[in-house]
């Protein structure tokens, strides 16, 4: 007959394994996967592995009831701390994106207060979208220029690349953001 402690160990370790699988599915198959999602897969996998190892050591050293307590403690810690860690990392990533935009603002000729505010708003919006959809720096530049209303040839001239390169970047931006065209892109970006 299987003891309650054995069932408890299996349930707690299984819950952590399931949480690891859910995090992996969200990161690898979700529409809005980012670096934080990939880091969280690693964190859940580490929690699962450490809990499994701790349960095996506790079972050998102290018995199955102690292993059940160790698994329960690890489960409580993982399910309470890892979501907080994910939120903290997302906040840091967003702050880094805003800092990047502020540090790398285009220094152009002096303009009126309203146009500077509009440009900064556009750059911040593009930076947020780039971080949300895991766009590269070049794809972020292309996105910003498209949102300014530039044509493909104007974007190519601005970035000193060919029009075909711009088209490749635009295709990847559309695919990552899940849009079908420029109007869909603008609608999604201005929400």
C-alpha positions, -999 to 999 in steps of 0.1 A, spaced: 0 0 0 13 35 -9 17 59 20 2 94 21 37 108 21 46 92 -11 15 105 -28 22 140 -14 58 139 -27 46 128 -62 18 155 -62 41 183 -52 69 174 -75 44 168 -103 29 202 -97 63 218 -102 69 197 -133 35 208 -147 43 244 -140 76 241 -158 58 226 -188 32 254 -188 60 280 -187 78 263 -216 46 261 -236 39 298 -230 75 308 -239 79 287 -270 44 286 -284 28 318 -271 22 349 -293 40 373 -269 71 354 -258 100 376 -246 133 371 -228 116 371 -194 94 342 -205 125 322 -215 142 330 -182 111 319 -163 112 285 -181 147 281 -167 136 292 -132 107 267 -131 130 239 -145 155 247 -117 128 247 -91 116 213 -104 151 198 -105 161 211 -71 129 199 -55 133 165 -71 169 162 -58 159 175 -24 131 150 -21 154 121 -30 181 132 -5 155 138 23 139 104 16 172 86 19 184 106 49 152 111 70 124 91 54 94 97 31 74 120 55 103 144 56 106 143 18 69 152 16 75 183 39 105 193 17 84 190 -14 56 210 1 79 238 12 96 239 -22 62 241 -39 50 269 -17 82 289 -22 82 283 -60 46 292 -65 48 323 -44 83 337 -54 86 328 -91 56 349 -103 70 379 -83 104 373 -99 87 374 -133 69 406 -126 101 422 -113 120 411 -144 93 425 -167 94 458 -148 132 459 -152 130 451 -189 104 479 -195 126 504 -175 156 493 -196 136 499 -228 125 534 -217 161 542 -207 173 530 -241 149 553 -258 158 582 -237 196 577 -241 194 571 -278 170 598 -288 177 613 -322 194 646 -318 179 666 -346 174 703 -352 155 721 -324 118 718 -329 88 729 -310 78 714 -276 48 695 -291 68 677 -318 95 666 -294 68 652 -271 52 634 -300 85 620 -312 94 608 -277 59 592 -274 64 574 -307 98 562 -297 86 550 -264 57 532 -280 80 515 -305 104 505 -277 76 489 -257 64 471 -288 99 459 -296 104 445 -261 69 430 -261 73 412 -294 111 406 -291 121 427 -321 157 433 -329 171 468 -328 170 471 -366 134 458 -367 126 484 -341 141 511 -363 121 499 -392 89 499 -371 95 535 -359 101 547 -395 70 529 -407 49 545 -379 62 579 -389 46 572 -423 77 566 -443 77 545 -475 99 514 -480 123 534 -501 125 562 -476 132 537 -449 159 521 -470 175 555 -476 174 564 -439 189 531 -428 213 529 -457 202 494 -468 184 481 -499 147 481 -503 147 443 -503 164 443 -469 137 467 -456 110 443 -470 127 414 -452 127 434 -419 90 444 -425 80 407 -431 97 397 -398 80 425 -379 46 416 -393 52 379 -384 64 386 -349 35 411 -342 9 389 -359 -3 415 -384 -11 413 -421 -2 447 -434 8 483 -426 -27 494 -415 -30 464 -391 5 473 -378 -6 509 -372 -39 498 -356 -21 474 -332 7 499 -324 -17 528 -316 -39 508 -293 
